[in-house]
Amino acid sequence: MASLSRGHLVHVGIGSNVEREHNIRSGVAALRAHFGDVALSTVYESAAVGFDGEPFYNLVAHFETDSEIDLLGVTLRQIEDAHQRDRSLPSFGPRTLDIDLLLFDDVVLKQGKLQLPRDEIEKQAFVLRPLAELSGTLIHPANGKSFREMWQQFDQASQALTPVAFDW
């Protein structure tokens, strides 16, 4: 008897500071079109990091996929490109849509620019808070702590986040 595969559990960070409400909605719709059921955290507003710019809307989403990491990365880049993501800009700059692969099951990997789990999880409130909200009991595959525990230990006063009422 064949076993049923549930696929890979994927967490992505989503952000925008250019036409942010439109691009967040459209980006989530594109993820749902590709992957089906997509669970979402609260949307948070945060200051731009690494450059002077308009504030960002950020959230975390998780979904299941049968795609392997490389193919998933291609799909996420295609969604960004469909939202006029300009890859010629500096790495810290305005974004129409940014979709970062944060977690892929419990894979720990450093391959070129790809790092799993993504290091921003431990450094940026706009990643850790929504991740802790969405999957708080999940364990960080590299440090062994739950995301809820990591958020409780994070210097929350160091990075302001404002929840945004977002009507999906």
Stockholm file with secondary structure:
# STOCKHOLM 1.0

chainA/1-168         MASLSRGHLVHVGIGSNVEREHNIRSGVAALRAHFGDVALSTVYESAAVGFDGEPFYNLVAHFETDSEIDLLGVTLRQIEDAHQRDRSLPSFGPRTLDIDLLLFDDVVLKQGKLQLPRDEIEKQAFVLRPLAELSGTLIHPANGKSFREMWQQFDQASQALTPVAFDW
#=GR chainA/1-168 SS CCCCCCCEEEEEEEEESSSHHHHHHHHHHHHHHHHSCCEECCEEEECCSSSCCCCEEEEEEEEEESCCHHHHHHHHHHHHHHTTCCTTSCSSSCCSCEEEEEEETTCCEEETTEEESCTHHHHCHHHHHHHHHHHTTSBCTTTCCBHHHHHHHSCGGGSCCEEECCCC
#=GC SS_cons         CCCCCCCEEEEEEEEESSSHHHHHHHHHHHHHHHHSCCEECCEEEECCSSSCCCCEEEEEEEEEESCCHHHHHHHHHHHHHHTTCCTTSCSSSCCSCEEEEEEETTCCEEETTEEESCTHHHHCHHHHHHHHHHHTTSBCTTTCCBHHHHHHHSCGGGSCCEEECCCC
//
